[in-house]
């Protein structure tokens, strides 16, 4: 919907953030309580948050996801059914890491990765937490590969990430599928029936009054009976939205659940028929700072490169041409020196510098896994929090965000009295 400011009104439910959690909360509320007035407030000029589909004009407007792209745990992922309900295509070709998927990794590498994560499961969550780096076997020649995989998963190197958090992670029954039109397309399309004001950042949430909550924005002040906060953890941790009275435990929890970084670089390929379709390979099998490359996704003449952690941050800072040079260096090791002339950059994400977000998905510092529960707790029965970082088991996923958005909506629907 177009931007419209409800001057002089008190909104029943204001939702801050039109990403997966905010959109989910709004749509569920519309279904459960059509008597309530709902408004989505979005700082950016688009809905979807960290799900963002762009189209490539030079490839017949081929959609590519600069943010989340896989329906993880697709059989129990709520977005799977939503995609089908709104007429989008769920592509069920298995992900390279799923059973039946295609990967160029060798058996030894897969065995080392499996053994590493088995050690994490054996560690469990009953004792003291530690960093995933502690689970590396000294001198294991596959440690670089294991560290690279861990960085892709967390958006940060193993030394910074919690073992307990990994143990708690449960995306649901696989395999992982995709939305042919794009995950970002799915969430933005699903948001369309919701009254939304875009390009409007909330600066202050004043919840001092028992009667209403005041949201101070760039367009003025909005009054709401109930508020759902669905912004990224960095926004709360860095005090981009202030709360009055302050919420120090929320800010502490958010600061211990920072956003890791994963960026994508999409490469065009000339004469692609000699490359396998929908197959993943890793740039280096022994280096931590390496990329993961999805060859010819959906059979297109593209390669989707994926970089995590400090490498992603460095390549983002250096720019698209530097990222292209890095990809060429890695891919020519697999396909020969002439291959570098066959690829070119056509799109690149830059989530670290993305305003009002500042990263890709949350990870828990060692000892901080339980902060996800703290972050998701309701304040005074009228200030709700939702988002992937609030999900104890499905963090870092769009369906974890969806589930927390649904939960907030259901709690509001059950308790908020009608004014009519």
N, C-alpha and C positions, 0 to 999 in steps of 0.2 A: 504494500500500500504506500501511497505517497506520504511524505512528511506532513503531519498535521499536529499542531500544538493545541492541547485541550485547555485553552485559557479559562481560568476561573473555576475549573472543575477539580473535584477530588476523585482520583482514579482508585478503583477498588484494589487493583493489583498492578504495580509497576515492576517490570522485569528489566534489570540492567544487563545488557549483553544479548545479542541476537545470534549467538553461536548455537551449538547443538543442544546444550542444556536449557538455554533461554527459550529457544523455539519449542522444545519439547514441553517445557512447563506451560507455555502459553497455549499450545494446541490442546494439551490435556485439560487445562482449565476451561477452555472454550467448550470442550465436550461435556465436562462434568457440571459446570456452573455457567450456563449461558446468560444468567442474570447479572454476572459480574462484568464490570468494565475493566479491560486489560490493555496495557500499553507496553510495547517493547521499546527500550531505549538503546540505541546502538551508536557507539562512538565512530565507527567506520562508515563508509558510504555503501556498504553492502551487508547482507545477512550471510551467516555461515561461519563466522569466526575463523578457526583454524582449519576449516574445510573450505577450500577455495578452488573452484574449477575455472580455468581459462580456456579459451579456444584459440587454436593456431590457424590464422588465416592462410598461411602458405601450405597447410595440410588439409584443406577443405573444411576448415573450422573444427578439426579434431579436438575433442575435449581432453584436457589433461589436468590432473589434480596436483596443485602445488602444495596442498596440505595433505590431510589424511586421505588414503585411497583404497584401503581394504576394509571390507566388512569382516572384521575379526570375529571368530566364533559365530559364523554366519547363520547357523541353524537356530541359534537362540538370540541373535542380534535383532533388537527391535526395529532397526532401520531397514532390515531385509524386507519385512512385510510392508513397511511404509513405502519403500521404493516401488514395490509391485502395486500397491493400492493407488499410487498417484501416476501410474503408467510408465515408470522407468524400467529399464532392463537390468535384471540381476544376472551378471555373467558368472557362470559357475565353473569356469576353468580353474582347476586347483592352483593355489599359490605355489611358487617354487618350493617353499618350505613345508607345504602340506603333503600328505600322502597322495601320490600320483602327480605331484608337481615336478617341474624340471629344473635341475640345478647342475652347474658344471663343477661343483665341489667334489672332491674325492672322498672315499670311505673313511680314510684316516682322519680327515678334518671333521667330518660329521661325528665320528666317534669321540673325538676330543671335546667337541662342543657338548655332546650329550652327557659325557662324564662330568664335565664342569657343572652343568645345571643339576645333575643328579646329586652332586655334593652339596649344592645349595638346599635341595629338598631334604637331604639327610641332616643338615644343620638345623632345619626347622625354625620355629619362631618362639620356642619356649624359653630359651636361654638368652644370653646377651647378644645383641645385634652386632654386626660387623659390616665391613665393606665387602663387596663382591670380589675385590682384588685379593682378599685374603684366601680365597678358594682356589687361586691359581697354583698349580704344581710347580715348584721351583725347577727351572731347567727344561720344562716341557717344550719341545720345539713348536708346538701348536699354540702357545700362549698368545702370540700376536693375533692369530685368527680368532681365538676365543675373546680376546679383548675387543677386537673390532666388532664382533657380533654383539657383545654387551653394550658397546657404545651405540650401535644402531637401535637396540631395544630401549635404552634409557635416555639417549640424547646426551650422554655424559660418560666419561671414562669410569671404569669399574671402581676406582678408588673412592669415588664420590657417592656411590649408590649403595643402598641398604640391602642386605641379604634378606631380612624379614619382609621387606616390600616385595621382593621377587617371589618369595614363598607364598605370599598372600595373593599374588596375581592369578586371576582366573577369568580369561575372556569368554569362557563358555565353549560349547561343543563346536569343533571345526567342521569342515575346513573353512578357509578364508576365501571369500568371493569379492567381486567388484561390481560397481554400478557403471554400466557402459557409458552413460551420459555424465558421470562424475559424481563423487561423494558430495562435493560442494554444491553441485546442481540439485542433488537430493534435498539437502538441508535448506537451501535458499528457496526451492520450490515449495517445500512443506511450510515455510514461514509465510507464504503469500496471504493467507486469510487473516493474519494477525495485524492489527493496527500497529504501525511501527514508525518511529521517528529516528531517522539515520543521521549520521554526521553530528551527533549530539553526545558529547562526553559528560558523564556525571562527575562532578568534582567533590560533592559533599553529600553525605547521608546523615541528616539531622533527625535522630530518633528520640529526642528528649521528651517530646509531648506524648502523652498517653493516647491522644485522640488520632494523631496522624503522623506520618513521616514526611519530612520535606527533602526533596532532592534538588540540590542546586546544580544547574547545568549551564552550558554556554547560551542556552535560549531563555534562561530565566529559571524560576523555581516551580517545581511541580509538587503537588500534595497527593499523597497516596495513603491508603489505609494499611496496605501490606506491600512489602518489597521483597523481591527475589534477586539476589546478587549472584551472577553467573560469570564473572570476569575471570581472567587468568590469574594465577597466584602472584605473578610478578606485579600486577596492578595493585593488589592489596599490600604486598610486602614493601613495595616502593612508595606507598602512601599516595598513589595517584588518585585514589578515592579516599577521602578522609571521613571518618565516622565521629559523630558527636552525640553522646559521649564516645570516647575512643574504645576500641575493641582490641586491647593489646594481645590477648591470646589468639585472636584471629590472625593478627599481623605476624605473630611469632610462628604460628602454624604455617602460614603461607610462605614465610621466609625459609622454612625448613623443607618446603615442598617446591623448590624453584623449577622453572621450566628448563629442561634440557633443549638441545638444538639438533634438529635434523633438517637438512635442506635437500632439494631436488634440482637437478639440472637435466633438462630434456635436450637430447641430441638428435638431429636429423641424420639419416644414413643414406648415402647414394648406393644404388645396386644392393639392396638389403637381402636378396633372396638366398645368399649363401650363409645367412645367420639363422640360427634356430629361433622359432617363435616362442614367446613367453617363457624364456629360459633365463635364469639368474646366474651370474658369475661374479666373483669377487676379484677386485683389482690385484691385490696381493694376498697370498696365503699366509704370510708370516709377519706382516706389518700391521700395527694398530691403526695408523693413519692411512686408511684405504677406503675405496668406495665399493658400493654394491651396485651392480648394473643389471637392470631388467631389459633383456634384449627383445625387441619387437613386441611390446605389450599389445594385446588384441590383434597381433599380426600386422601392426603398422610399421612404417619405415622409421621408427623412433627407437631410441635407447633412453630409458629412465635411469639416471644416475642418482644415487642416494648417499649422502655424506652425513656423519654424525659427530657430535662433540666438538673438540677443539679444531679438528680439521674443517668441519662445516663452518665454524666461526671465522677461521682464517680465510677460507675461500670466499665467504660472503664479503668480508672486508676487502679482499683483493679484487673482487668483481668477476663478472661473467667470463671475460676472456681468460683470466687466470684459472678459473674453474675448468674451462674448456681445455686449456693446456694440460692441466692435471689429468683430466679424463683421457686425453690423447696419449699421454705418457703411459697410463695404466693399460689402456686397451690395445695399444700397439704391442705390448708384451704378450698379448694373447693372439692377436690377429696379424702381426707383422707391421713393419714400419709404414707401408703404403696405406694402412688403414686410417692413419691420422688425417689423410687428405679427404677421406670419405665422410667425415663427421663434422657437424657444425652445431653451435648452440642456438636453440630456438626459444627457450624459456628457462627461467631460473627463479627459485624462491629465495627469500632473504628474511626469514622469520625472526632472527635476532634483532634486526632493525625495524621490524614491523611495529608501528606505533599502536599503543593501547593493547599490545600482546607481549612482544619481546621474547618469543621462544616458541617451542613446538609442543611439548607435553611435559607434565610434571614428573619428577622423580623424587624419592624420599632420601634425604641424607641418612647415613647410618644412625639408628636410634630414633628416627622420626616417622616411621611407618604409621604409628597410631595418630599422628597429627592429622591424618586424613579425616578421622572421625571428628576431631576438634574443629577442623575447618568447616565441616558440613553441619554442625549443630545450629539449631535455630536460636535466635536471640529474642527473648520476650514474647515468643509466640507470634511474631509478626515480621521479623526480619530473617529471611531464609537464605541459605547458601546452597548452590548447586554447581556442578561442573565435574569434569573428569577427575580433578584432583581430590574431590570429595568422595570418590568411590573407593572403598577399601579394597576391592578386588578387581575392578575393571577400569582403574585409572589408566591414563594415556590413550583411551579409546573414545570414539564418538558415541558408542553405545553405552559406555559408562556414564558419559555426560547426559545422555538421553534418560537413563534410568534415574539419575539423581534429580533431573528436571521433573520427571513424572512424579517422583516421590514428594517433592515440594508441592507440586500442584494438588496432589491428592490430600496432603495435610491441610492445605489452605481451603480446599473445597469442603472438607469435613468440619472446619472450625469457623470460617469467616461467615458472619451473619449477613443476610441480605439487608440492604437499606431501603428496599421498596416494599 
